[in-house]
C-alpha cells in the first residue's frame, strides 16, 4: 500500500501532519504542566472526585450503556466533521491548529493528574484507560487535520489568489483521508466501548486503598 492511500497522500500533507503532531505533543506537555500547577485546594477537590470515581469503578464497574459504541462513535464523528468543515471554510484554518493543541492538552492533563495523585500506578492506569482508544483516535484526528489544512491552503493558492486550478484532486484527497480517519475512529470507538471499560474496572483496584 502506498503512503498516499488514505493518510498522508502528499508531501505537503505529511509536513502538515508533522506540524499537527508537534502541536498535539506541545499540548500534552502543557496539559501536564497545567495539572502540576493547580493550587492545593483545586488539587484536593480533584483528588476527592477522582477517588470517588475510582472507588465506584472498582466496586460497580462501568455503568451499562455509559460508553456504547454508537455514542462514542457519534462523538468522534462530530469532531471529524468539524475538522473537515474548518478546512473547507478556509477561515477555520487557525482553529484546526487549536483543536490539535487542545486534544494534546486533554490527554496530558488526564495522564498527569493520575500520575500526581497515584504515582506509577496512576500512569499504569492511564495507559489502560487512555491509551487503547487514543492510539487510534489521535492519528486519525491529526491526519484529518493535515488533510483539511492542505485543502484550505489549496483553495487559498488556486482559487483565492490565482482564480484557477483543479479542485477535484484536493477534494478527493481530503475525502479519502476523512474516510480512512472514520475507519480508524470506528476502531477507537470499539476499543473505548468494549475494551477500555473492563480494563479500567480491573485497573481501578490498583488505586483504591484496601
N, C-alpha and C positions, 0 to 999 in steps of 0.2 A: 504494500500500500504506500502510495506517495505521501509525503508530509503534507501535501496540499489538499488531501481529501478531508473535508470537514473542518479541521482545526489547523490554523496557520497556513493558509493557501499561498500567500505571497511573502516576499522578504519584508515588505512593509508591515504586514500583519504580524510576522514573527518579532519584529522590532517593537511593535506596539504591545504585543503580548509580554515581552520582557519588561517594558515600561509599566504595564499594569501589574505584573508580578512584583516589581520593585515597590510600587505604591502599596500593594497589599502587605508586603513584608514590613514596610515602614509603618503601616497601620498596626500590625501585630506588635511591633516594638512600642509604639505609642500607647496601645491598649494596655500592655504590660506595665508601662510607666505610670499610666493613669491609675491602674489598680494599686500600685505601690505608693502613690501619692495621696491616697484617701486619708482623711483625718481619722483619729481614733474612734470618734463617735460613729462616723459613717462605716468604718470597718467593723465595729461591734454589731451594728444593725445588720450589715450584710452577712456577717458570720452567723448571727442568730437565724436569719432567714434561710441561709444555706444549711444550717444544722437541722432545722425543721424539715426542709425538703429531703435531705439525705435520710433522716430517720423514717419519714413516711415512705420513701422509696425502698429502703431496706426491709421494711416490715410489710408493706402493702403492694409493692411493685408499682409499675406504671399503670395508671387507670386505663381501662379498656376504651379504645377509640380516641385516646388523647393524641396519638400520633399515627392516625390511619394514613395509608399510602396516598389516597387521593387528596386528603387535606394537606399533607406535606408537599405533594407534587404540585398542587394548585398554588401554594405559596412560592415554590421555586419558579413555576411558570410565570407568575406575575412579575417576579424580579427579572426574568429573562425577557419578557415582553417590554418591560420598562427600558432595559438596556437597548433593545433593538429600536424602540421609538426615539430614544435620545439620540442614537446615531442617525436615524432618518431625518430628524428635525434639524440637524446640524448645530443649532444653538445649544443643544443639550450636551455638546462635546465636553465642556468642563465638568458637567455633572457625572459623566462616565468615570472620570478620574476620582471624583469624590466618592462614588459608590465603591470603587476598588479599594480605596483607603478605608472606608467605613467597614467593609467586610473584614479587613485585617484587624481593625480596632476591636470589633466584637469578639473575634476569636482570641486575640491577645489578652483582652480583659478577662474573658472567661477562664482561660488557662492560668493566667497569673493569679487570679483570685483564689482558685483552688490550690495553687502551689503555696501561696502565702498562708492560707488557713491550715493546710494539711501536709505541707512539705512534699516529699517524694511520692507519698500515696495519693496526694491531690493531683500531681502530674500524671500518675498512672491512671487515675480515674478519668482525667480529662482526655487522655488518649483513647479510652474506651468510649467516652460519651461524645467527644467532639470529632475525633479523627475519622471514624469509618465513613460518615457522610461527607465531611468536608474534603477528604482526599479526592472525592469525585466531584463535589459541587464547586469547589474553588477553581480548579482548572477549567470547568465548563463556563463559569461566570467570566473568568479572565479572557478566555478565548472569544466568547461572545462580545465582550467589551472591546477587545482588539479589533474584531471584525467590524463592529459598529463604528469605531473611531476611524478605521480605514475607509469605510463607506462615506462617512461625513467629510473626510479630507478629500475624497474623490469628487464629491459634489462641489466642494469649495473650489478645487482646481479646475474642473472641466465644465461646470455649469454656472458657477457664480463669477469666475474670473474670465474664462475663455468663451463661455456660452456655447461650447460644443464638446463633443467627446461621447463615447459609448457609455451608457448607463447600465446595460444588461449584465456585462461581466461582473461589475461591482455588486450589483443586486444579487446575482447568482451566488457570489462568494459569501455574502452576508447570510443569504438564505441557507446555504449548505452548512455554514458554521453554526447557525442557530439551530438547525435540525440535529446536528451532531451533539450540540450542547444539551438539547432537550432530551436526547437519549441518555447522556451522562447524568443529567438531573433526575431522570426516572430511576436510574440505578441508585443515586444518592438518596432519593425518597424511599426506595425499598429498604436500603440499609438503615435509614432513620426510623422507619416504621416497624420493621421486623427484626433487625439485628441489634440496634442500639438499646431498645428498652430492656430486654432481658439481661444484656451485658451490664447496663447501668445499675439495675436492681441487684445484680450479683456483686458488682464492684463497690456499691454503696456500703456494703457491710464492712469494707476495709476502713471506712472513715467514721463509722458510728461507734462510740465508746461502748465497751461491754459486749 
